[in-house]
Amino acid sequence: MALRDEIIADGEAAWFDTDGLAQIVTYFQPSRNLGEVEVTQEIPAVLTYGDNLGGQGRFLLQEMTALIPRSTIAAPRDGDTLTVAGDVWTVRKIVAGDALGVTWTLGCTRGERATMRRQA
């Protein structure tokens, strides 16, 4: 095993230990093209939650950042979903992938609804 592979394996073991920081979520990637297969897979993820209470945007929503191992999902896409304890979160942004190839950071939302704002 090459040094890079050992570093990736150690990084995954540290970040995605489900007895520690991570929890198991269900990742769903729908097929988008003819002949493409949809993917449904249980994977470990480190989750951070937040809320957008309207801000300057046009939507109220709940936000979550999910850190997932790259070895589980080769290419996450906008519109994929993660199910966490029965709640479905939609991937809205692939924030980053780390330089070593250990993780993806995904921006997810849930419960989006339009706000009523008066135009200035």
N, C-alpha and C positions, 0 to 999 in steps of 0.2 A: 504494500500500500504506500502510495506517495505521501510526502509530508502534507501537501494540500488536502488530500483526502482525509488524512488523520485530523487535521485542523477542523475540517467541515464536520466530521463525525463527532469530535469533542464539542464543537459549538452546538450542534443539534442536541446532544445528550444533556448539555448544561441548560439550554434555553427551553427545551421542549419536554422536560421531565414532568409527567402529569402528576407526580407526587409533590411538585413544587409550584412553579409559576404557571404552567400550561394547563389547559383543559381540552377535552376532546370536543370538536365541533364537526358538523356535517357540511362538507363543501360540495356545492353543485355547480357544474359548468354545463349549460345547455348546448346542444349542437346548433350550429349556426349555418352550416352549409350542408348540401346534399352529400350523404356518405360519411359525414362526421359523426362521431359517437359522443353522446353526452356522458359526463363523468359525475358520479356521486361517490364520495369517499369520506370516511371518517379520518380526521387529521388532528394533530395537536396544534393549539394556537395560544398565544399570549395576548389577552384582550385588555384594552383600555377604553373606558366609556366616557362620554361627554354629552352635552346638550347644546343645541343651537336654539336659543329662545327667540329667534326672529332676526336678531342682529340687523345687518343692512340687507339681508337677502329677502327673497320672495317666498321662502318656505320655512315652516317650523319643522324640525326633525330631531331625531336622536342620532348621535354620532358614535362610532366605535372605530378604533384602530386595531387591526389584527396583524400580528406578527406570526407568519407561518413559515415552515421549512420549505425551501425551494425544491427539495427532493420529492415532495408530495404533489405539487402542482407545477408543471413545467412552465406554463404561461397563463397566469391569471388574467381575466378580462373584465372590463366594465360590464355590469349586468349579471355576473356570477353571484351566487348567494352563499351565505354561511348561516346555518341553523344552530343557535345556541340556546339550550334549555327550552326548546319549542318556539323561540322567537326567530323570525327570518330577517336577516340583514342583507342588504344589497351592496355589492362592491361598486363604488362610484369612482374610485381613483386608485391606481397602482402608484403609491407614493414613492417607493424606492425598493431596490434590491441591493443588498450589501456587496461590497467589493469581492469578498471571498466566495460568494455564491451560497451562503448558508440560509439566508432568509429573504422573504418578500414582506414589505410593509404595505398593507391595504387599508384604504380609507373606506369605511362602510357607513350606510345610513339606514334608518328604519323609521316608519311612521311619518313619512313626509306628507305635509299638507300645506296648501297655499295660505298665505297670510292676507289679510285685508288691510291695505295701506292706502292712504290718501296721497295723491300726487301733489307735489309742491308746486 
